[in-house]
Amino acid sequence: MKKIIFISIVFALFFTACKKEDTPTDATLHGTRLKAYTVKHNSSIFKYTISYNSFNKMDKVVMEEDGLVYRTAYLIYKNDKSLDSIISKNSDGSLYSAMNIECNNFNIVQYNTQYTNTTVTYNRNGFVDKRIYIDESFFRNEYGGDSVLLYYKDNPVSPEVLKIKYKLSATIKNPFYITGFEKEAYITGVIFYYNNSMNALLPTIEIQATEYYPLKVKNYIIEGNFNGYPTSRIRDYEISETFTYEEF
């Protein structure tokens, strides 16, 4: 399959600002956000370090492999602070890719590169409903309780096929659902492209088998706690992830 699945679920996360007292020792923190994401896969280590701009949205993401920078993604915003585009450059400064993005009330509704043009739709609850390709094929999410069913339709006349069932945690906060970036959260699956499919966007604890993938069962071990966020996640097939946060 030549397409990479990027699905996003929007969970309502609220951060309570600490009340400022007269004593200088009291904290005035407003929230927690992801600062670095590290993936260890076999013998390689991939690290993504995030910088934030003056209005607390992601500004750039520096990508390293085994300690060497190989690419940087720059996020560009419109006057209303909605996402406008993402420019990715190689370590030598040459252009890797340019992605144009259209938003509606900050939700990502369309994005395109030199390779693809993709439309994103949302259901009445504000969750991503479909990812639709230019050839009219699409992936569709069906939400229910603690799970998400992922369907795929290859062309306008083919039937939908249930591809994967994702079981989610009801208690673990999502590291990639970044404060100030909630409505644009779908696009983090593109920025952190190593962790494609739903993995970068959902607190997945299990991928369950379907008729399409009868042996596709994966369990996730989630450990640590930083203000309710996990500090590590271990997946089978020898992949482990580490999350580093900052308070602001």
N, C-alpha and C positions, 0 to 999 in steps of 0.2 A: 504494500500500500504506500503510495507516494506522498500521501498527505500526513502531516503531523497533527494529532488531536490536541487542541487546547480548549479546555473547558473551565469555566469559572463559576463558582457558587458565591453568592454574596451573603455572608453571615453578619448580623448586626452586632458590632463590637462597640462598646461604650467605655470611654476612659474618664475617670473622675479626677478632676484637677484637685491638687492638695490646697487646702485653705492657707493663705499666707498669714503668719502670725508676726508679732513684733520682734520676736527673737531671731537673730541671724542664723541660728542653727537649724531652723525648720526648712524642710524641702518645699520647693514650689514646682514639682514635676507635673506635667500634664498627660504624659502617655509614654508608651514604649514602642519602639520601632526597630525593624531589622537593620542591622549595620553590616553584617557579613554572613555569607552563606557558603559553606564548604562542602564539597562532595568528594568522597573517596571511592573510586571505582577501580577495582583491581590494583594495579600498581601506580595509578595516576591520581593526583589531587587537583581538583578544580575549585577555584575560589572566586567569589563574586563580592566585591566591596562596594557599598552603596554610599553616595554622597547626597545630601539634601540641600535644596535651595532656601531662599529667605522666607518662602511661604510654606515650608515644611513638606514639599513634595520631592520625589526622587529627581535628582538632577543628573547624575551619571552613575554608571555601573562599570567598574574596572574588573576585567576578567583575566584570571591567571591560570596557568597550567604548570604544576610543579614549580611554583615560585616565580615564573616568568610571565610578564604581561603580554598577552597576545591580541587583546581587543578591548575597546572601550565604547560603551553605548552612551550617547548624549540625548537627554530628553528635552524637547523644546515645547514651550507652552504658548498659548494665545493670550491676549490681553485679559480674558476672563479667567485665566489660570487653568483652562481645560487643555488636555494634551493635544499638541499639534502634529508632532512628528518625532521619530527616533532615528538618529544618525549614528551608525556604527562604523568605527575606524579601526584598522589594523594597527599593530604596534609601531609600524613605520610611518603612520599618519595617512596612509592611503585609504580610500573609501571601501568599506566592506559591503554596506547596504544602507539604503535610505527607505524609511517606511513613513508614508503619509497616513494620518489618522483623522477620522471624523468622529466628533462626539455629539451626543444629544443629552443635555443636562449632565454632562461629564461622563456619561456612559459611552463606552466605545461601541460605535455602530458600524463602522467600516474601516478597514485598513488595507493598504496595498503597497506592494513593492514591485520591482521589475519582474518578479516571478509569479505573483499571485494577486488576486483581488478578492477579499473576503468580507462578508456581511455578518454581523452579529445581531441577533434579536433577543428580546427579553420577555419573560412572562409577567403577569400582573403583580407578582411579588417582587419584581426587580431582579430575579435570577436569570442567568443566561439560558435562553431557550434553545437557540440553534446557532450553529456556525455553518454558513451557506457559502459554497464555492461558486465561482463564475460559471461552471458547467452544470449548476443546479443540484449537484450532489450536496448532501449535508449530514452533519451530526446533530442529534437532538437529545436533550436531557429530559428525563422524567424524574421528578423529585417525589420522595415519599418517606416520611419518618426519618430513619437513620441511614438511608441509602439513596443512591442516584443510579438510574438505569441509563446507559448510553446506547442510543440507537444510531444506525447508519443507513443512509439511502444512497445508493451508488449512482442512480440516474432517475429522470422523471417518471419512468414507467416501472422501475424495479420496486419490490416491496421493502419496507424497513426491516432491518435485521438487528436484534438485540445483541450487542457485541460484548459489553462488559457491565458487571454490577460492582459498584463501589460502596463499601460500608464505611460510614463516617463516625468520628467521635463526637459526642454531644458536649464534651467538657473541655477538650483541648482547643486552645486558641490557635488561629491560623497565622503562622509567621509572615506569610506573603500577603496577608490582607492588611496593608500598611495604612496607619492613621494618616488622614489627609489625602489618601490615594484610593479610597474605598470604591468609588464608582468606576475608576479606571482599572480596578484590580485585575480584570481579565487579561490585560496586556502583560502582566508580570509573567505569565506563561510563555510569552515570547522573549522577554528580556532574559529570563533564566531558562533558556531553551534547552539546556542539558536535561533539565527535569521536566520533560514534556508530559503530554496527556494531562491527567488531573493531579499528578503528584505535586506540582509546584503550587497548587492553588487550594487544595482541600486538606483538612486533617484526616486523611485516609488511614484507616487501621486495617483494612482488609480488601483485597480484590477477589471477588467470588467468581466461580466458574459459570459459564453459559454454554448453550448448545454450540455457539460459534467458536468459543474457546473453552472446551470441556476440561482442559488441564490448567487453565490460567487462574491459579489460586496463589495469592501472595499475602503474607502477613507482615505487619509493620510493628516494630517495637519502639515506642516513643518514651523518652526518658528526660529527666531534668525539669526544672521549673524556674523561669525568670518572669516574675509578675504574671504567671499563668500561661506563659508560652514555653514550649518544649525547647530544650537545648540540644537534643540529638534525636535522630530517627534512624533506625536500622531496618533496611529492607533485605529480603532474601536476595539471592544471586549476587552476593558480595558487594553491596552498595551501602555506604553509611553517610549520613548527613549531619553537619554541625551548624547550629544557628547561634549567632552572636548579636546582642541587642544593645541599644543605648536608650537612656531615659532623656526626655526633653520637656 
